[in-house]
Amino acid sequence: MITVFRPNGEAHTLPTNDDSAAAEALAGAVWVDLLEPTEADEALIERVLSLDVPTRDELKDIEPSSRLYTDEKAAYMTASLMVKAESDLPHLTDIAFILTDGKLLTVRYAEPRSFSLFKAGMHRIPGGCSSSTVMITRLLETVVDRTAEILEITVARADRLSLEVFGENRHLSRRPPRYLEDRVVQVSALHRLLAKTRDSLTSLSRLLTFLHGLPALQSDRESLELCRAVTRDVQSLSEHASFVAGNITFLLDASLGLINLEQNAIIKIFSIASVVLLPPTLIASIYGMNFEFMPELHLPFAYPATLGAMVLSAVLPFFFFRWKGWL
């Protein structure tokens, strides 16, 4: 599907079966958005605008060193943006930004929330998006704002996990089975979300640096200042993401440490049981021998005395360990 946007935010779907009607619709457009374009959509844009539109496979297979380049007609930029950040499987999608004379083309095969937010608020931009450079900087501004929101979601989830690990359920005896193991799984999912966000920020930083050096942007003061502001936002978000990554790493290490403490406590119980039961076992083993000459075997009180000795030999080590502070 091809959607064209006017400077005031007015949107129209581009007809693909009539080149003349498409050319007329494109004449006053400042942004052309190709969402999951078909071969017919790509061929139409290439005929009318004389541009090379990257396909899905080309976006997927593009090398990092070839994501930013220019030719005689346009500047081609590719960025990785977050998709489904609030779901269980967040991932990145590659989106092509093609900046040509008077128009911005975007080619994408997913629907990042930043695009829908920008479309909804495009008409509220003061003065509108009168040029392609203003359009791309405003769009990237919304993308960065959405990335900041994703980081806020990540921080909120990390805080909630921290309370679950160290908060009301901090006592090991009160935890349900596999409680901490489930928290480790949640930390892993949180780390995946943050890693994807940092990859997206790195991609945006490279794109903004390339965009800042384009002659079309250098000649537009408004776009240039906005590009610098968005670049600063990306840098600050990258630093904040590094801080959040450190917190998540600490949370993971702490969860694994508590799991080790639980395991050590279980091993400690078995060790204590072994030490306590060892003396009674020794006594029972001695009196289980089939020797003919054992004076205690013929005493009337031998059996209860032996039981008492076994109990005493178990109780004395237990209280000794308690007195030493080992229990």
N, C-alpha and C positions, 0 to 999 in steps of 0.2 A: 504494500500500500504506500502511496506517495501523498504526502500532505504538504501543502505550501502555506506559508505564513506571511502576512503583510506586516509592515512595520508596527502597526497598531495592535497586532495580535490576532487579527482576523484570519481564520483558517479555512482552507478549501481542500477537498480531495481532488487530486490531479487526474483528469481522464487519460487513459492509456491507449485508447483506440483512435485518437485523432491528434496528429502531430501539430496541426495549426492551433487547435484549441488548447493544447498543452503549452505551446509556445506563448500564447496570449496570456494564459494563467501564470506562467513563470515570469512574464515581463515585469510585473510589479511586485514579485515576491522577494523577500530578503532571506528567508530560510526555507529550504526544501528538505523535508524529513522522509527518508526511505526506511520504513519499518517492515522487515522481512520481505524485501522486494523480490518479485519474480523475475525471470529472465526477460519478460516483456517490459517490466518496469525499468530494469537496468538498460535495456536497449533503447527505450524512449529517452531517458536522461542523456545517454551517450549521443544520441542523434541530435537532440534539441540543444544541449549545452556543449557538445563536443568535448566531453570529459570521460575519463576512464573510471568507471564505478567498480570498486573492489567487490568481489563476490564473498559469500560466506566462507568458502575454503581459503580464499586469499587472506581474509582477516584472521582466520585461525592459524594459518601457517606462516604468517608474516614474521620475519626475524626482528628481534628487538632493535637491531641497528638500522632497520629499514622502515621503522614506524613513522619517521619524520623526514619528509623530503619535499622538494618543490620541483616543478617542471615549468614549461613556458606558459602554462595556462592557469595553474592552481598550486596551492600548498596542501599537501596531504599529511594529515596527522591522525594517529591512532592511539587511543587511550583505553585502559582497562577499568571498567566501572563496576561497582558492586550491584548485584542483583539478589533479591530475596534475602536481604540482610537480617530480617526479623524471623526468618523461617529456620528449620533445622538444618538446611543445606544451603547456606549462602555460597555464592560463587561469583566469579568475574566474567564479564562479557566484553569483548573487544568492539569498540565503536569507532568508526572512521569519521573524522571531521575534515571536510574538503572546503577550503576557503578560496573562492574564486572572485572574479571581479563583480562586486555588488551582491554576491550571494554566498550563503553558507549551506553546504550539503552535509547531512549526517546519514550514515549508513549503519544500521544496527539490526540485530536479530534477537533482541530481547527488549524488555520494557523496564529500565531502571526507574525507580520512583522519582528521581531528580528530574527526569524529562516530563513526567506528568505534572509535577509541581511547577515546573517552569511554564508549561503550556497554560496551566490554570491561572498563573499570576502574571503572564506576559502583558496583559492589557493594563496592569497597574504600574508598569515601569514608567517613571517620569520621562516624557518626551518620546517614549517608544524606542524601538530598535531601528534606527534610521539607516544603519549600514550593516554590512556583514561582520565587520570587526566588532561593533557594539554588540551584535547578536551573539557572537561566539564568546565574548568575554562575559556577557550577562548569563549565558547558558552555563559556562564553566563556574561562575560564581554560585549558581544554584547547585551544581554538582558538588562543589566544595562544602556548601552549607549542609547538604544531605550527608556528606561524609562526616562532618562534625557531629551530626545527629546520631550517626551510627556509632561513633566513638562514645557518645554519651550513653547510648544503650549498652555498650560494652562495659563501661564503668559501672552502670547501675547493676548489671548482672554480676560483675565481679564483687561488688559490695554485698549483694544478697548472698552470694556463695560464701563470702568470708564470714558473714553472720551465721550461716548454716554450719560452717566448720568449727568456728570458735565461739559461737554465741550460746544460746540456751542449751544446746545439746553437746556442750563441751565435755561433759563427763562420759568417759568411755562406757561405763556400765549402763548408761541410759540410751545408748545408740542402738537402733534396730540393726539386724544383720545386714551386712554389705552397705551400710550407710555411707561410709567414706569412699568405698569403691564407686558408688554412684556419683559422688561429688567429683571424683577424679574424671569420670566420663564427661561431666558438665564442664569442668575446667578445660578439657581437651577441645570440646566444641567451642568454648569461648576463645581459646587460643587460635583455632582455625578462623573464626570471624575476624579477630584482630590481625592475623597474618594476611588475610585477603584485603583488609582495609589498608594495611601498610603498603601492600603491592600496588593498590589503586593510587595511593598518595604519591608513590614513587613515579608511577606512570604519568600522573597529572603534573608533577613537578617538571618532568622532562618536556612535556607538551607545552607548558606555560613558558619555559625558558626558550623553546624554539619559537613559539608564537610572539614572544616579546621582541625577537630579532627580525621579524618580517617587516619589509618596507611599508606594507599596507597599514600595519599597526603603528609604526613609528610616525606616520603622517597624521594619525588621529589621536589628538591629545586625550580626549575622554576615554577612549579604549585603552590607551597606554597607561594612564593612571589606574584604571580599573584592573588591568592585567597585573600591575605591580602589587596592588592591594590583595588580589586573589593569590598571587605567588607568596606573599607574606603569610597569608592564612594557611596555605599548604605547608609552609615551613613550620609554623607554630603547631599545626596539627600533627606533623610528623614527630616533633619533639614530644608532644603529649602522648602520642601512640607509643613511643619508646618507654615513657614513664609507666603507662598502663601495662605494657608487656612485662616490665620488671615486677609489677604487682602480681600479675597472673603467674609468672614463674615462681614467685615466693609462695603464692597460694597452692600451686601444684606441689612444690617441695614440702610445704607444711602438711598437706594432706597425706603425702607419701610417708612423711615422718610419723604422723599419728597412726597410720596403718601399721608401721613398724612397731610403734609402742604397744598397740593392741596385740600384735603377734608376740612380742616379747612378754607381755603380761600372761598370755596363754602358756608360753613355754615356761615361765616362772612358776605357774601353778603346778604344771607337771613335774618340774624339778623339786618343788617343795614336797609334793606327794611322794615322790621317789625317796627323798631323804627321810621323811617321817616314817614311811613304811619299811625302810631298810632294817632298822634294829629289830622290830617284831618278826620280820622274815628270818633274820639270823637266829633268833631264839627258837622260832618254830622249826627251823631246819635242824638245829642241834638236838631238840627233843624228838625229832622225827627219825633219828638214827636208830638202827636195830642192833645196838650193842647189848650184850647180856648184863654187863656190870655198869649200871647207871643208878646210883643210890636214890635219885629222886623218883625213879619209876615205881618204887614200892612204898612211898610215903602217902598217907591218905589225903594230905592237902597239896600234893604235887601239882595236880591239874589246875586248881584255882590259882595257885602261886605262879604257875607259868603264865596263865592268862594275865594276871596282874603285872608280871614283869614285862609282858609284851605291850600292855597299855602304857605302863610307865616309860618304857623305852621310846614310845611314840610321842608322848606328851612332853617329855623333857626337852628333846631337840626343838619342838615347836616353840616352847616358851623361851628357850635360849635364843632362837632366831629373832623373836619379838623383842627381847631385851637388847640385842645387838642392833636393832633397827633395820634388819634385812627384810622384814615383812611389813 
